[in-house]
Amino acid sequence: MRAKVGDRYVLEELSARGWHLGGEGSGHLLALDKHTTGDGIVSALQVLQAVRRQKASLAELLRDVELFPQTLLNVR
C-alpha cells in the first residue's frame, strides 16, 4: 500500500487497515505494537531482537536482500 509522504499518512493507512508495520523510503519505520511514531531506537531494537531470535548474524539474515538505488529529483 502506498501513502503520502510522512509518518502521519503512513500511520493513517496502518490504522485504517489494522496493520502493525509500515515505513517510508527514507528509512522511517512504524511498528504500532511498539510505538506510534517512526522511532529509530525502537526500529534498531526490533532488528536486534530478530537477529537474536534467528540465532544468525545480521549479514546472514540480509544475504538475499537486493538493494536498489534511489534518486531524488526536484521538479519545479
N, C-alpha and C positions, 0 to 999 in steps of 0.2 A: 504494500500500500504506500502511496506517496502522499505527503502532506506539504503544506507551505513550509518555507524555511523558518526555523525557530523551535525551541523546545516547547513553547506554548502550543503550537499546532500539532506537534508530534504527540504531546500529552493528550490533546483533544481527541485525536484519532485512536490512540490506545484506549482511552476511557470509553469511547463510543463503541468499540469493538470487543471490549472485555479482555484486551491483550495486556501482557505484563512487560514486554521487552520491545524497545524501539530505539531508533537513533538517527543521526544525521551524517551526511558525508564528511562533515568537519571532525567527526570523532565523538561528538556528544552522544552518550548512551543514557537511556532512561530504563531503569528496572523498577517498575511500580510496586513490586512486592518488597522493595528495599527503601525506595526514596521517590519523590515526585519531581525531582529536577535532574538535569544532566550533571551528575557529580563524578568527577574524575577519580576521587579516592574510592568511592563505592564501586565504580567500574573496575578499578585495579584490584580491589579486594575480591571481587567476584571472579576475576581471571585467576588470581592466585588460588582461590578455593577450587576452581575447576582443575587446575594443574595438580593440586594435591590429591583431589578425589580420583583423578585418572591415573595417578602414580606414573606420570610421564613428564618429560621436560616440555617447556613451552615450545621449543623448537620442534619437538616430535609432534606435538598437537597441531602445529601450524604447517607441517610439512606439505600438505596438499592444498593449502590456500594459495590461490593465484591472485597476485596484486595487479591492479590496473591503474595506469597513470591518470591523473585528473588535471584538467586545465581549467583555469578560471579566466573568463574573458568578459570584460566590462564593455557593454554596448550602450551608446547614448540613445 
